[in-house]
Amino acid sequence: MKKEDLAKKLIDASKKIEKSEDKYEVFEQVTLGRGEGNYRFVFVAKRKKKRGIFGAIVNIAKKTYYYGTHGVAYGIMEEIAERKIQEELNLSPIEREITGKELAMIFKRWSETIPKGYIETIGNNLSLPADDKWISATIKPNKEIKITIDFVKLKTAEGTPSQPPLTTPPTQPTTVPVPVPMPTPMPAQMPVPDLSQLYVKGSLTSTEEGVSFAIKNLFHPTEVIGPITVKIDGKEVSSDKIRILSNVGEKANKDISPSSPLPVQHGETLLIKIDGLRLSKGIHKLDIAVPIRDVGSILISNVDNL
């Protein structure tokens, strides 16, 4: 399918469901593809039929249908702790339930970026293949949307595809008689897992000072141990402009550190305020990286309408 045709079908689909409160089950996964640095992107959104209590039970076979053995569910926090994500790309399946109008917002955003050669997915920003033959899609907005794209690459902040991280350490010089363990250098930008559901949809608001939005801790009590990083539409916001309002009061983002952490209780909502920022009306993509004690950085990535 041609990129322009996919973009047109997505904008047409968004118009049909932009006021819909129907629930859609959304699955997204990026897997290793053929050849070095290539990946495969799969996105499926199925309109959820109204069903009784037995129909609400998650069927493992359904996930296997989409992802094979990768469809088995496991706890998110255990996933983070065990994997200690060491790769640039989020390869963990993303599963969620959203309304039709929320899905329409995502499709509108995709229809804008696909003609430019990339797609801002829920978990990753991906550069599209040069050859349109690797793009296939079935788009029935009132029933099911399925998009499969092969030979995608991870899109960096500069807009160029990045190569997968090296897995083999450099060879030690032969003059060293005994191999000495060397610390692994940290990448310039720490890779982070995706916890998009922690973003409070509909919270993006224009204020007298700038803009604000909210995130919510759906897990156990924890502590933020460093300044959060916020990107809106791919542009990073200066840390000095960010303030965070929590149960303990308001704190400047730059003042958060391991020795001066920000405690966050289970179920607590944090209001993120950004001074001096003005956004246009419409859909915006937000990426919020939050350093958490004993876990590392987590990524809260979502789209919202202003």
HELIX and SHEET records of a PDB file:
HELIX    1   1 LYS A    3  ILE A   17  1                                  15    
HELIX    2   2 ILE A   60  TYR A   67  1                                   8    
HELIX    3   3 GLY A   68  GLY A   71  5                                   4    
HELIX    4   4 ILE A   76  ARG A   83  1                                   8    
HELIX    5   5 GLY A  100  THR A  113  1                                  14    
HELIX    6   6 ILE A  114  LYS A  116  5                                   3    
HELIX    7   7 ASP A  132  TRP A  134  5                                   3    
HELIX    8   8 SER A  196  LEU A  198  5                                   3    
HELIX    9   9 SER A  239  LYS A  241  5                                   3    
HELIX   10  10 ASN A  253  ASP A  255  5                                   3    
SHEET    1   A 6 ILE A  94  THR A  99  0                                        
SHEET    2   A 6 LYS A  23  LEU A  32 -1                                        
SHEET    3   A 6 TYR A  39  ARG A  47 -1                                        
SHEET    4   A 6 GLU A 144  LEU A 154 -1                                        
SHEET    5   A 6 ASN A 125  SER A 127 -1                                        
SHEET    6   A 6 TYR A 118  GLU A 120 -1                                        
SHEET    1   B 5 ILE A  94  THR A  99  0                                        
SHEET    2   B 5 LYS A  23  LEU A  32 -1                                        
SHEET    3   B 5 TYR A  39  ARG A  47 -1                                        
SHEET    4   B 5 GLU A 144  LEU A 154 -1                                        
SHEET    5   B 5 ILE A 135  LYS A 140 -1                                        
SHEET    1   C 5 THR A 205  SER A 206  0                                        
SHEET    2   C 5 GLY A 210  LYS A 216 -1                                        
SHEET    3   C 5 THR A 269  ASP A 275 -1                                        
SHEET    4   C 5 ILE A 242  SER A 246 -1                                        
SHEET    5   C 5 GLY A 249  ALA A 252 -1                                        
SHEET    1   D 2 THR A 222  VAL A 224  0                                        
SHEET    2   D 2 LEU A 262  VAL A 264 -1                                        
SHEET    1   E 4 LYS A 235  GLU A 236  0                                        
SHEET    2   E 4 THR A 229  ILE A 232 -1                                        
SHEET    3   E 4 ILE A 283  ILE A 292 -1                                        
SHEET    4   E 4 GLY A 296  ASN A 305 -1                                        
END                                                                             
